[in-house]
Amino acid sequence: MRSGVRLAAWLGVAALGAGAGACLRETRHACEAAGGCDVDAAGAGDAAGGDDGGGHDAAPPIDARAGVIEHVPLAEEMLGTVALTVSENRTLDTSALTFNGNPQPWLSVITTDEGNQVALARLDALTIVSNRTLDVNGSLPLVVIARQIDIVGTLDVSANGSNDGPGALLAGVAGGGDGTTGAGQDDGGGGGGGHGTAGAAGGTANAAIGGPAGALAGDAAITTLGGGGHGGRGAAASCARALGGGGGGAVQLFAAETLSITGTVDASGGGGKRNGACAAGGGGGGAGGAIYLQSSTVVVLGDASRLASNGGGGASGGGIGPGSDGGDGAPGLIAASGGNMPAGGGAAGGAGGVLDTPPVAGGVGNANGGGGGGAVGRIVVHAPAVNALIGGQVSPAFVRKN
């Protein structure tokens, strides 16, 4: 975590207004501190407090007036020059470092203060227009540093079914456990992934034991930026195991001036899957991921705005035939549904976590257990209290850091 001195320096920027971070204009350029000057690659300096001379300056940390960025090492705290407007549906890959399939110089991999790797996007501005989506995938969490961020459409780092969001927790105690097969060839459901709370256990079926729930992971302040736990697999005596839902991804948005979200940021977990080939235990739901918002001003206004890190629902265990998939977690205040109970001894999947409601355990069946629901993730809003206006629907409730 950052020292109190550095944090206090950042909190002092509220009175400086919209121009506080304007001197940071190029990815490799340092901010011109008041009364000081930069030094370019040739050793020539810019006029004190004036415009940049055009050379590539040395790369000291971001000016304290523009912000102290959590998780990002001091040497990496620089803005970029690209004003990125997402006016059509686009993808960003945190593993390949591509935007819409093309490598980008403003994307890089860094190691955070806490020692984990993230994909860092350095921009001047990021805008996602109404009814358009920036879909983020890959193995690493995404951190965006920009002068200004305006999300009117959707920033999607959520899981999709069994596919994890960027930076989901693929190993460790947060992952739901796999169901087991009993002596009578009955199958248990997979456990739901954990994050902001524990997930829910998979359902049993006679001697078949459901998978254990994924454990609570991390802390409410999101000290380490990471996503939610993956759901456990359902057991299967005579065919392939049903897959668990993917863990929701992780995203951090830092704006030196204004961060405005009147659309959606979604880091929800994926729904557990059924086994479509035979009757078997249902997969557990994935947990919601992490959303970390930081700026001198954070604005989330209007009935249409959504911040979501909800858990995915568990799939149902099969009866006479296959069960049904659990629902993906989604923006809003309604829990993702578990798979419906089928006829012939199958059991329903458990609903995912939402708000402060925990996920539901997989149902108990005479033949095959349902998957447990995935837990909610975490949301942090890091901004001076006097400048933060929060509206719309937020699930789970965010933690405020001033």
Order of alpha helices (4+ residues) and beta strands (2+ residues): alpha-beta-beta-beta-beta-beta-beta-beta-beta-beta-beta-beta-beta-beta-beta-beta-beta-beta-beta-beta
